[in-house]
Structure formats: structure tokens, C-alpha cells
């Protein structure tokens, strides 16, 4: 009997930390079991054919230090965590350690930990799909032990990082049309962004891909959400840059070396000398409120904004005040 049949998932309570964007295109795309199974088979040279064999157990709304888990699922006796990255991050093994610990706490009844019977848990596998603009090898392995300040072989965790830019990992791309099309779509957006505004670049990339049957069904269904995602991200970054420029004009020193960071992932702390501290949660709220009010000013109703951005309606009503 497959090990997964013995799992009982329990609901976890997570700290109330606002998340700038609930879904990325990658997560929306591969949250479909059929597409996810195709990707799994391509990675592992397997031939599973029943999408219902997958149990998706992604950490929904889980954030730790500004990071969130993209996709995790169980198939047979393995627990798989898939992440999408547009930046190079050698710290991903530590993040995966947080993720997998939380996932195991969902699977295992805490009372079972104190009994004599040995537990049987799914074996974890960690994969990151890199799709950033910087040069990167086809495949890199990151290890948790590389982060240790001192030598230790008592706890290890390895993460496989795959470059999915066009021209890399050709066998994987050949075996997973969905991943290949996803990479092409992102490359097309980057190509168009060189000579046109953000929204038009995304719009035109979607039109091109639909016309050429690249993620056609997905893009037709998710078009509005993808465009809002890109605009939300773009406006948030622009808003944070404005805060930075205003702070510099006021003579406030901003820098990571002084423990001050601006942005989605690290939060904001401005003005040590003036005693002003704006944390990550408030920083995210500022960007979110800024975009919501901008959309309201253009005639969008709170209900429309909730549908487009996945921000809860009650939060939209709160920010609009």
C-alpha cells in the first residue's frame, strides 16, 4: 500500500503576516495536478499516469521572514517541494528546512512522536526552478551544511537548482511541455519589456502565446490575474523606490549594512536617527494600500479588486479608508 494513504493532514495556525502576492504564475500553473504530474515525471523519468495519485499540501499563506512555499505534494512515498526563483539564493536549503518541518508537522500526529513504534515518513526532495536574468549554470546543488558556521555532518539537506531559461536543461524541457511553455512565456515578457510599458509587455506576451498555442487554455483563463499580478508587483516596487528617494532627500541613510532594508522580502526600516521603524508587515501594507486606492480612484469596485488581486474584501475596505 502506498505510504501516502496513511497520512492525515491537520490545519495549522500561522502568524498573521500579510503577503504581497498570494500566487505567482508558476504556482497557479502547476497547482493543476495534471500539469504537476507531467513535471514530476519529467524530472524523475517516471511514468505515473493518474493525477489523483498526487496529494498537494502546499503551505497556504505560510510566510517565514518574507518567504513562502510555492508547491509541495506527496506521491507514493516521496514528499516533493518545488520552488520558483527569479533571483539567485544559496540560502534556499535553510528555507526548505523550515518548509519541510512544517509539512511534517501536518502529516504526523504529535502524539505519535513519543511512542515506541518507529514512524515511516515520506522522503523529501527539493527542487528549485531558476528563471532569473543573471547567468547561472544548468544545474547546481545547494547544501544546508554549506551555511554552517562550523563543521557538522549531523544534519544535511540538499536542494537541486535547475536553470529553465531557454537553451538550458533541454531533456527536461523536452519531457515537460508545460515547463517549456512557461519558460518561453516568461522570456517573451522580458523581451517585450525592453521596448514597451509593463502592462503592454505582459498583454502582448499573452496574445502571442495564445495565438501560437503556448499555455493557451491557462492564459485565456488567468489573463486578468496574471496582468494584475505583474502590475501589483511593479507598483509595489515603484512605491518602495519613491519612499527610498524621499528618505534620502530628508538626509536619512538607508542601507542593508545598517540593518535597514526596503522591499517585499526584508521589510522596511527607515531613519534610525529619527527613531522611525517600519517593519515588513507595515511595509507590505503600504504598497498594498497604495495600489488598492489607485485602483479605486480609477473606478474599480472593492469586489472587482478582490477578484483581480486575491486580497480579501475586508482588507480592501480597510485599506480604502
C-alpha positions in Angstrom: 0.0 0.0 0.0 1.3 3.5 -0.9 2.6 5.3 2.2 0.6 8.4 1.3 -2.7 6.6 2.1 -1.8 6.7 5.8 -1.4 10.5 6.0 -3.9 12.6 7.8 -3.4 16.4 7.3 -4.2 18.8 10.1 -4.8 22.5 9.9 -2.0 24.8 11.1 -2.3 28.3 12.6 0.2 30.6 11.0 1.3 34.1 12.3 -0.8 36.8 10.8 1.6 38.2 8.3 0.3 39.9 5.2 1.6 38.6 1.9 2.1 40.9 -1.0 1.1 38.4 -3.7 -0.7 35.2 -2.9 0.0 33.4 -6.2 2.7 33.5 -8.8 2.1 32.4 -12.4 4.2 29.3 -11.6 2.2 28.3 -8.7 -1.1 28.9 -10.5 0.1 26.9 -13.5 1.4 23.9 -11.6 -1.3 23.8 -9.0 -3.2 21.8 -11.6 -2.5 18.1 -10.8 -2.2 17.0 -14.4 0.5 19.6 -15.2 2.2 18.9 -11.9 2.3 15.2 -12.6 3.8 15.9 -16.0 6.6 17.9 -14.4 7.2 15.3 -11.8 7.5 12.5 -14.4 9.9 14.7 -16.5 12.1 15.3 -13.5 12.2 11.8 -12.2 12.0 9.8 -15.5 8.9 8.1 -14.1 5.6 7.3 -15.8 2.8 7.9 -13.3 -0.4 8.4 -15.3 -3.1 9.1 -12.6 -3.1 12.8 -11.4 -5.1 11.7 -8.4 -2.0 9.9 -7.1 -0.8 13.4 -6.1 -1.7 14.9 -2.8 -0.9 18.7 -2.9 -0.1 20.0 0.5 1.4 23.4 -0.2 1.8 25.7 2.8 -1.1 28.0 2.0 -0.4 31.6 3.2 2.7 30.4 5.1 5.4 33.0 5.3 8.6 32.9 7.2 10.8 36.0 7.0 9.0 37.1 3.9 9.3 33.8 2.0 6.5 31.5 1.0 6.3 27.9 -0.1 5.4 27.6 -3.8 4.4 24.0 -4.3 4.6 20.8 -2.2 3.0 17.4 -2.8 3.2 13.8 -1.9 3.2 11.0 -4.5 3.8 7.4 -3.4 6.5 7.5 -0.7 8.1 10.9 -1.5 7.4 14.5 -0.4 8.3 17.0 -3.1 8.9 20.7 -2.6 9.1 22.8 -5.8 10.1 26.4 -5.7 10.4 29.0 -8.5 13.2 31.7 -8.1 13.9 34.7 -10.2 17.0 35.6 -8.1 20.0 33.5 -7.1 19.7 32.4 -3.4 22.1 30.0 -1.8 20.1 30.2 1.4 17.3 28.1 0.0 18.3 24.9 1.9 17.6 26.7 5.2 14.2 27.9 3.9 13.4 24.4 2.7 14.2 23.1 6.2 11.6 25.4 7.6 9.1 24.3 5.0 9.6 20.6 5.4 9.5 20.8 9.2 6.1 22.5 8.9 4.9 20.0 6.3 5.9 17.0 8.5 4.0 18.6 11.4 0.9 18.5 9.2 1.4 14.8 8.3 2.4 13.4 11.7 0.2 13.3 14.8 2.4 14.8 17.5 1.4 12.1 19.9 3.0 9.5 17.6 6.4 11.1 18.3 6.5 9.7 21.8 5.6 6.1 21.2 7.9 3.1 20.8 6.7 2.3 17.3 9.0 3.7 14.6 7.4 6.1 12.3 7.5 5.9 8.5 7.6 9.3 6.8 7.8 10.3 3.1 11.3 11.0 1.8 11.8 14.7 1.0 13.0 16.0 -2.4 13.7 19.7 -3.0 13.8 21.3 -6.5 14.2 25.0 -7.4 13.5 26.2 -10.9 15.6 29.3 -11.6 14.3 31.7 -14.2 16.2 34.9 -13.4 18.1 37.3 -15.7 21.6 36.6 -14.3 23.8 34.0 -15.8 23.5 30.6 -14.0 24.7 27.0 -14.7 22.2 24.5 -15.9 22.2 22.7 -12.6 23.6 23.5 -9.1 23.3 21.6 -5.8 23.0 23.7 -2.7 23.6 22.1 0.7 22.5 23.1 4.2 25.9 22.3 5.5 27.4 25.0 3.3 25.7 27.5 5.6 27.1 26.2 8.8 29.5 28.4 10.7 31.3 25.4 11.9 31.8 21.8 10.6 29.0 19.4 11.2 27.6 16.3 9.4 24.7 15.7 11.7 22.0 17.5 9.6 22.1 17.7 5.9 19.6 18.9 3.3 20.3 19.2 -0.4 18.4 21.3 -3.0 18.6 20.8 -6.7 18.5 24.1 -8.6 17.7 23.9 -12.3 18.0 26.7 -14.8 14.9 26.8 -17.0 15.9 29.6 -19.3 15.7 28.7 -23.0 18.7 26.7 -24.1 19.2 25.0 -20.6 18.2 21.5 -19.5 16.9 20.5 -22.9 16.0 17.0 -21.9 13.8 18.2 -19.0 12.2 20.8 -21.3 11.5 18.3 -24.0 9.8 16.0 -21.5 7.7 18.7 -19.9 5.8 20.8 -22.5 4.2 22.9 -19.7 7.5 23.9 -18.2 8.9 24.6 -21.6 5.9 26.8 -22.5 6.1 28.5 -19.1 9.8 29.4 -19.7 9.0 30.7 -23.2 6.2 32.9 -21.9 8.4 34.5 -19.3 11.2 35.0 -21.9 8.7 36.7 -24.2 7.6 39.1 -21.4 11.2 40.0 -20.8 11.8 40.5 -24.5 8.8 42.8 -24.8 9.6 44.8 -21.7 12.7 46.2 -23.4 10.7 48.4 -25.7 7.2 48.8 -24.2 5.4 49.5 -20.9 4.9 46.8 -18.3 1.2 46.2 -18.9 1.6 46.1 -22.7 4.6 43.8 -22.5 2.5 41.3 -20.5 -0.5 41.8 -22.7 1.4 41.3 -25.9 3.2 38.2 -24.5 -0.1 36.7 -23.6 -1.6 37.4 -27.0 1.5 35.9 -28.7 1.4 32.7 -26.7 -2.4 32.2 -27.1 -2.0 32.8 -30.9 0.8 30.2 -31.1 -1.0 27.7 -28.7 1.5 28.2 -25.9 -0.3 27.7 -22.5 -3.3 28.8 -24.4 -6.1 27.5 -22.1 -4.2 28.6 -19.0 -3.5 32.1 -20.3 -7.1 32.6 -21.5 -8.4 31.7 -18.1 -5.8 33.5 -16.0 -5.2 36.6 -18.1 -6.6 39.1 -15.8 -4.9 37.6 -12.7 -1.5 37.5 -14.4 -1.7 41.1 -15.6 -2.8 42.3 -12.1 0.0 40.2 -10.6 2.6 41.9 -12.7 1.1 45.4 -12.1 0.8 44.8 -8.4 4.5 43.8 -8.2 5.6 46.7 -10.4 3.6 49.3 -8.5 4.8 48.0 -5.2 8.4 48.2 -6.2 7.9 51.7 -7.6 6.2 52.8 -4.4 9.1 51.5 -2.3 11.6 53.3 -4.6 9.6 56.5 -4.0 9.8 56.0 -0.2 13.6 55.5 -0.6 14.1 58.6 -2.6 12.0 60.7 -0.2 14.0 59.4 2.7 17.3 60.2 1.0 16.1 63.8 0.4 15.5 64.1 4.1 19.0 63.1 4.8 18.1 59.6 6.1 20.8 57.0 5.4 19.3 53.8 4.1 21.4 50.7 3.7 21.4 47.0 4.3 24.7 47.2 6.2 23.0 49.3 8.8 20.2 46.7 9.1 17.8 48.8 7.1 16.1 47.2 4.1 13.3 48.2 1.8 11.3 45.7 -0.1 8.8 42.9 -0.1 11.1 40.2 1.3 13.0 42.0 4.0 10.6 44.8 5.1 11.4 48.4 5.7 13.2 50.2 8.5 13.7 53.9 7.9 15.5 56.5 10.0 17.5 55.0 12.9 18.5 58.5 14.0 14.9 59.8 13.9 13.5 56.7 15.6 11.3 55.7 12.7 10.9 52.0 12.2 8.6 50.5 9.6 8.6 46.7 9.7 8.0 44.2 6.9 4.3 43.8 7.6 3.6 47.5 7.6 5.8 47.9 4.5 3.8 45.4 2.6 0.6 47.1 3.8 1.8 50.4 2.4 2.4 49.0 -1.0 -0.9 47.1 -1.0 -2.9 50.1 0.2 -1.3 52.3 -2.4 -2.3 50.1 -5.3 -5.8 49.4 -4.0 -6.5 53.1 -3.6 -5.1 53.7 -7.1 -7.5 51.1 -8.5 -10.4 52.6 -6.5 -9.6 56.0 -7.9 -9.9 54.6 -11.4 -13.4 53.3 -10.7 -12.8 49.7 -9.7 -15.2 48.4 -7.1 -13.8 46.7 -4.0 -15.4 43.4 -5.3 -13.6 43.7 -8.6 -10.3 44.4 -6.8 -10.7 41.4 -4.6 -11.2 39.2 -7.6 -8.3 40.6 -9.5 -5.7 40.7 -6.7 -6.9 37.9 -4.3 -6.8 40.4 -1.5 -9.7 39.7 0.9 -12.6 42.1 0.5 -12.5 43.1 4.2 -8.8 44.1 3.8 -9.7 46.2 0.7 -12.4 48.0 2.6 -9.9 48.6 5.4 -7.2 49.9 3.1 -9.6 52.2 1.2 -10.1 54.2 4.4 
